[in-house]
Amino acid sequence: MTNVNRQWVVADAAGGNGLGLTRDQFEYCETTVPEIGDGEMLVRSVYFSCDPMNHAWVKGMEERFKAIPVGAPMCGGVAGRVVQSRHPDFKPGDAVTGFMEFADYVATGPMDRTGTALQRIPEGFPLASGLATLGMNGLCAYFGMSDIGHVLPGDTVVVSGAAGAIGSVAGQLAKLSGAQVIGIAGGAKKCTMLTDDLGFDAAIDYKSEDVMTRMAALCPEGIDVFFDNVGGAILDAALANMAHGGRIVICGGIATYNAPGPGLQNHMALAMRGVTMAGFFFFDYIARFDEGVKRLGALLKAGKIKEVLDVAEGFDAYPDAALGQFLGRNIGKQLVKVADDPGQ
């Protein structure tokens, strides 16, 4: 094992707008592989996860995360293998995932950098699944759709950001519940993937179609459940097309992360049509992670849902991959593979 430990660290916390960072805020550095103490293990990182939360962590998120200091390693979802252990519950070869430093090797105890227990990736699944369907993204789709969406057979469900990591799973879960599912995505390639590969009933290309008009045409009786990953004008269009008693699930708002747009114009639909709109935060569901992983794992193993991965290769690929998600470049879950899996 080499003693060189590559890292991505915070070069500057002030740049960019909103949650988004700029390329010059990512700094590459090398240090030595950390030594572990009692109760710790050394994890060899194999995949880094690209999520808007990583960017928010650099700047800090009120009541949730303290800002990462300049010069300290960036953090986010990491999937890897334990290669050394001085903890009785972990042994070399264990597949784990958690929120840790973006480095080749990480010394950690049983809790990750958010204070959440390291998650074991179930046997029989690749490490990538621990950051995708069986990780934060799949769990957000599962809890948001089940606990807030309450999808019923025959419902009309619309998912924004449907070709992304969360939306692609959310739409498939709604379809399994017996709903008619319509996805919103950017570009013909993504829309074709939704209908031809993932079983969505229809797709709206926000880059070439008028979203509000297409919603009205595809949902003549209104939208029963709108699962939103985008916000902004697309959320406003959905509000105008909600059915009486509809439910809106607020999972994300990537359209406004960098530059907040105009306020919502159609919010009175909430009152006039008895629509409920509720958001949720991933870490509020810690006690139910095992439930979600078990359910999603069973569906994935049975082939009832498909996992869509967009994997960039190489340690140096992380900044461009992380920034690309704000430009809609990824299809499915954006990961960066930084090493071969030492367990294979």
C-alpha positions as CSV (number, residue, x, y, z in Angstrom):
1,M,0.0,0.0,0.0
2,T,1.4,3.4,-1.0
3,N,1.9,5.9,1.8
4,V,0.6,8.8,-0.5
5,N,-2.9,9.9,0.4
6,R,-4.5,12.1,-2.2
7,Q,-7.2,14.5,-1.0
8,W,-9.5,17.2,-2.3
9,V,-9.5,20.2,0.1
10,V,-11.3,23.5,0.4
11,A,-9.3,26.2,-1.3
12,D,-11.8,29.0,-0.7
13,A,-15.2,29.1,0.9
14,A,-16.4,32.4,-0.4
15,G,-16.7,31.9,-4.2
16,G,-19.7,30.9,-6.2
17,N,-23.4,31.7,-5.7
18,G,-25.8,30.0,-3.4
19,L,-24.8,26.4,-2.8
20,G,-22.7,26.0,-5.9
21,L,-18.9,26.1,-5.8
22,T,-16.5,27.2,-8.5
23,R,-13.6,25.1,-9.9
24,D,-10.9,27.1,-8.1
25,Q,-12.4,26.2,-4.8
26,F,-11.3,22.6,-5.2
27,E,-7.6,22.1,-4.3
28,Y,-5.7,18.9,-4.8
29,C,-3.2,17.9,-2.2
30,E,-1.2,14.9,-1.0
31,T,-0.5,13.8,2.5
32,T,0.4,10.5,4.2
33,V,-2.0,7.7,4.9
34,P,-3.4,8.1,8.4
35,E,-2.6,5.6,11.2
36,I,-5.6,4.2,13.0
37,G,-6.1,4.1,16.8
38,D,-8.1,1.9,19.0
39,G,-11.7,1.8,17.9
40,E,-10.9,2.9,14.4
41,M,-10.6,1.4,11.0
42,L,-8.9,2.5,7.8
43,V,-11.2,2.7,4.8
44,R,-9.9,2.6,1.2
45,S,-12.2,4.9,-0.8
46,V,-13.4,3.4,-4.1
47,Y,-16.2,5.9,-5.0
48,F,-17.0,9.5,-4.2
49,S,-20.6,10.7,-4.5
50,C,-21.5,13.9,-6.2
51,D,-24.3,15.6,-4.4
52,P,-25.4,19.3,-3.9
53,M,-25.0,18.6,-0.2
54,N,-21.2,18.4,-0.7
55,H,-21.2,22.0,-1.9
56,A,-23.5,23.1,0.9
57,W,-21.1,21.5,3.4
58,V,-18.2,23.7,2.2
59,K,-20.2,26.9,3.0
60,G,-22.2,25.5,5.9
61,M,-25.9,24.7,6.3
62,E,-27.7,26.5,9.1
63,E,-28.7,24.1,11.8
64,R,-27.3,21.1,9.9
65,F,-23.6,21.4,9.1
66,K,-20.8,23.6,10.1
67,A,-18.8,25.0,7.2
68,I,-15.6,23.0,6.3
69,P,-12.6,25.2,7.1
70,V,-10.3,26.4,4.2
71,G,-7.5,23.8,3.9
72,A,-9.5,21.0,5.4
73,P,-10.6,18.0,3.3
74,M,-13.9,18.2,1.4
75,C,-16.5,15.7,2.6
76,G,-19.4,13.7,1.1
77,G,-20.6,10.2,0.4
78,V,-17.8,7.7,0.2
79,A,-18.1,4.0,-0.5
80,G,-15.1,1.8,0.1
81,R,-13.5,-1.2,1.9
82,V,-12.1,-1.6,5.3
83,V,-8.4,-2.4,4.9
84,Q,-7.3,-2.2,8.5
85,S,-9.3,-2.4,11.7
86,R,-8.9,-1.9,15.4
87,H,-12.7,-1.9,16.0
88,P,-14.4,-5.1,17.1
89,D,-17.4,-4.7,14.9
90,F,-15.5,-4.2,11.6
91,K,-13.0,-6.4,9.9
92,P,-10.8,-6.0,6.7
93,G,-12.9,-6.6,3.6
94,D,-16.1,-5.0,5.0
95,A,-17.9,-2.9,2.5
96,V,-19.0,0.4,4.0
97,T,-20.4,3.8,3.1
98,G,-20.7,7.0,5.0
99,F,-20.1,10.8,4.8
100,M,-16.3,11.1,5.1
101,E,-13.3,13.0,3.6
102,F,-12.7,12.8,-0.1
103,A,-9.3,11.1,0.2
104,D,-7.8,7.8,-0.9
105,Y,-7.7,6.5,2.7
106,V,-9.8,7.6,5.6
107,A,-9.3,6.8,9.3
108,T,-12.7,6.6,11.0
109,G,-14.6,5.2,13.9
110,P,-18.0,3.6,13.6
111,M,-19.6,7.0,13.2
112,D,-19.1,9.2,10.0
113,R,-18.5,12.9,9.9
114,T,-22.2,13.7,10.3
115,G,-22.4,11.6,13.5
116,T,-24.3,8.9,11.6
117,A,-23.3,5.3,11.9
118,L,-21.3,3.9,9.0
119,Q,-23.6,1.9,6.8
120,R,-22.7,-1.6,5.7
121,I,-23.4,-2.3,2.0
122,P,-25.4,-5.5,1.9
123,E,-23.6,-8.6,0.5
124,G,-24.2,-9.3,-3.1
125,F,-24.4,-5.6,-4.1
126,P,-21.6,-3.6,-5.7
127,L,-20.0,-0.7,-3.8
128,A,-21.6,1.8,-6.2
129,S,-25.1,0.7,-5.0
130,G,-24.2,1.8,-1.5
131,L,-24.1,5.4,-2.8
132,A,-27.0,5.1,-5.2
133,T,-30.1,3.0,-4.8
134,L,-29.1,1.8,-1.3
135,G,-27.7,5.2,-0.3
136,M,-29.0,8.7,0.3
137,N,-30.5,9.1,-3.2
138,G,-32.5,5.9,-3.2
139,L,-33.6,6.4,0.4
140,C,-34.8,10.0,-0.4
141,A,-36.9,8.6,-3.2
142,Y,-38.3,5.8,-1.0
143,F,-39.2,8.0,2.1
144,G,-40.4,10.9,0.1
145,M,-42.7,8.9,-2.1
146,S,-44.0,6.6,0.6
147,D,-44.3,9.0,3.6
148,I,-45.4,12.2,1.8
149,G,-46.5,11.2,-1.7
150,H,-48.7,8.3,-0.5
151,V,-49.1,7.0,-4.0
152,L,-52.2,5.1,-4.8
153,P,-53.1,2.8,-7.7
154,G,-54.4,5.0,-10.6
155,D,-52.7,8.2,-9.3
156,T,-51.0,10.4,-11.8
157,V,-47.5,11.1,-10.6
158,V,-45.1,13.7,-12.1
159,V,-41.4,13.7,-11.1
160,S,-39.1,16.6,-11.9
161,G,-35.4,15.9,-12.3
162,A,-36.6,12.4,-13.3
163,A,-33.4,11.4,-15.0
164,G,-31.3,12.1,-11.9
165,A,-30.2,9.9,-9.0
166,I,-33.4,10.5,-6.9
167,G,-36.0,11.1,-9.6
168,S,-35.2,7.9,-11.5
169,V,-35.8,5.8,-8.4
170,A,-38.8,7.8,-7.3
171,G,-40.6,7.4,-10.6
172,Q,-40.0,3.6,-10.7
173,L,-41.3,3.3,-7.1
174,A,-44.5,5.2,-8.1
175,K,-44.9,2.9,-11.1
176,L,-44.7,-0.1,-8.9
177,S,-47.5,1.4,-6.8
178,G,-49.8,1.3,-9.8
179,A,-49.5,5.0,-10.8
180,Q,-49.3,6.6,-14.2
181,V,-45.8,8.2,-14.1
182,I,-44.6,11.2,-16.1
183,G,-41.0,12.4,-15.8
184,I,-39.5,15.8,-16.5
185,A,-35.9,15.9,-17.8
186,G,-33.7,17.9,-20.0
187,G,-33.0,16.6,-23.5
188,A,-34.2,13.8,-25.8
189,K,-31.7,11.3,-24.6
190,K,-32.8,11.5,-21.0
191,C,-36.5,11.5,-21.9
192,T,-36.1,8.4,-24.0
193,M,-34.2,6.7,-21.2
194,L,-37.2,7.3,-18.9
195,T,-39.8,5.8,-21.1
196,D,-37.8,3.1,-22.9
197,D,-35.6,1.9,-20.0
198,L,-37.3,2.8,-16.8
199,G,-40.9,2.3,-17.7
200,F,-42.2,5.8,-17.3
201,D,-45.5,6.4,-19.2
202,A,-44.4,9.7,-20.7
203,A,-41.6,12.3,-20.4
204,I,-41.5,16.1,-20.8
205,D,-38.4,17.7,-22.2
206,Y,-38.1,21.0,-20.4
207,K,-35.5,22.2,-22.9
208,S,-37.7,21.9,-25.9
209,E,-41.3,21.9,-24.6
210,D,-43.5,24.2,-22.7
211,V,-43.7,22.3,-19.4
212,M,-47.0,23.8,-18.2
213,T,-48.8,23.1,-21.5
214,R,-47.4,19.5,-21.7
215,M,-48.5,18.9,-18.1
216,A,-52.0,20.0,-18.8
217,A,-52.1,17.7,-21.9
218,L,-50.7,14.6,-20.2
219,C,-52.6,15.1,-16.9
220,P,-56.2,16.2,-17.9
221,E,-57.5,15.3,-14.5
222,G,-54.7,17.0,-12.7
223,I,-51.5,15.7,-10.9
224,D,-52.1,13.7,-7.8
225,V,-48.5,13.5,-6.7
226,F,-45.7,15.9,-7.8
227,F,-42.2,14.8,-6.6
228,D,-40.0,17.8,-7.0
229,N,-36.2,17.9,-7.3
230,V,-36.0,21.1,-9.2
231,G,-38.2,24.0,-7.8
232,G,-38.6,27.3,-9.6
233,A,-40.7,27.6,-12.7
234,I,-41.2,23.8,-12.9
235,L,-42.7,23.7,-9.4
236,D,-44.9,26.7,-10.4
237,A,-46.1,24.8,-13.5
238,A,-47.0,21.8,-11.4
239,L,-49.0,24.0,-8.9
240,A,-51.1,25.2,-11.7
241,N,-51.9,21.6,-12.7
242,M,-52.5,19.9,-9.4
243,A,-55.6,17.8,-8.8
244,H,-57.9,18.4,-5.9
245,G,-56.3,16.8,-2.8
246,G,-52.9,16.4,-4.5
247,R,-49.6,16.0,-2.7
248,I,-46.4,17.8,-3.5
249,V,-43.1,16.3,-2.2
250,I,-40.3,18.8,-1.9
251,C,-37.0,16.8,-2.1
252,G,-34.7,19.3,-3.8
253,G,-34.6,22.6,-5.7
254,I,-31.5,22.5,-8.0
255,A,-32.9,25.2,-10.2
256,T,-32.5,27.7,-7.4
257,Y,-29.4,26.5,-5.6
258,N,-27.1,28.9,-7.3
259,A,-29.4,31.8,-8.2
260,P,-32.9,32.0,-6.7
261,G,-35.5,32.9,-9.3
262,P,-38.8,34.6,-9.1
263,G,-41.3,33.7,-6.4
264,L,-44.1,31.2,-7.0
265,Q,-47.1,32.6,-8.8
266,N,-49.5,29.7,-8.4
267,H,-49.2,28.9,-4.7
268,M,-52.9,29.7,-4.1
269,A,-53.6,26.3,-5.7
270,L,-52.6,24.9,-2.4
271,A,-55.7,26.5,-0.8
272,M,-58.2,26.4,-3.7
273,R,-57.6,22.7,-4.5
274,G,-56.7,21.4,-1.0
275,V,-53.2,20.5,-2.1
276,T,-50.6,19.7,0.6
277,M,-46.9,20.5,0.0
278,A,-44.3,19.1,2.4
279,G,-40.5,18.7,2.5
280,F,-38.3,16.3,4.3
281,F,-34.6,16.0,5.3
282,F,-32.7,12.8,4.8
283,F,-31.0,12.7,8.2
284,D,-34.4,12.8,9.9
285,Y,-35.0,9.2,8.8
286,I,-31.8,7.7,10.3
287,A,-33.9,5.3,12.5
288,R,-35.5,3.9,9.3
289,F,-32.5,3.5,7.1
290,D,-32.4,-0.3,7.5
291,E,-36.1,-0.5,6.5
292,G,-35.4,1.5,3.3
293,V,-32.3,-0.4,2.4
294,K,-34.0,-3.7,2.8
295,R,-37.0,-2.8,0.6
296,L,-34.9,-1.1,-2.1
297,G,-32.4,-4.0,-2.1
298,A,-35.1,-6.5,-2.6
299,L,-36.6,-4.6,-5.5
300,L,-33.1,-4.1,-7.1
301,K,-32.2,-7.7,-6.7
302,A,-35.5,-8.8,-8.2
303,G,-35.0,-6.5,-11.2
304,K,-38.1,-4.5,-10.4
305,I,-36.2,-1.2,-10.3
306,K,-33.1,-0.4,-12.4
307,E,-30.1,1.5,-11.1
308,V,-28.8,4.2,-13.4
309,L,-25.2,5.2,-12.8
310,D,-23.0,7.9,-14.4
311,V,-19.4,7.1,-13.4
312,A,-16.5,9.4,-14.0
313,E,-13.1,7.7,-13.8
314,G,-10.1,8.9,-11.8
315,F,-9.3,10.9,-8.7
316,D,-8.8,14.1,-10.8
317,A,-12.3,13.8,-12.3
318,Y,-14.1,14.8,-9.1
319,P,-14.3,18.7,-9.5
320,D,-15.7,18.6,-13.0
321,A,-18.2,15.8,-12.1
322,A,-19.3,17.7,-9.0
323,L,-19.9,20.9,-10.9
324,G,-21.5,19.1,-13.8
325,Q,-24.6,18.1,-11.8
326,F,-25.6,21.8,-11.6
327,L,-25.5,21.9,-15.4
328,G,-27.6,18.7,-15.9
329,R,-24.8,16.8,-17.4
330,N,-25.3,13.5,-15.5
331,I,-27.8,10.8,-16.2
332,G,-28.7,8.9,-13.0
333,K,-26.4,8.9,-10.1
334,Q,-23.1,10.7,-10.6
335,L,-20.2,8.9,-9.0
336,V,-16.4,9.3,-9.3
337,K,-14.4,6.0,-9.2
338,V,-11.1,6.7,-7.6
339,A,-9.7,3.2,-7.2
340,D,-10.4,-0.4,-8.0
341,D,-12.4,-2.3,-5.3
342,P,-9.7,-4.1,-3.2
343,G,-12.4,-6.7,-2.2
344,Q,-12.6,-8.0,-5.8
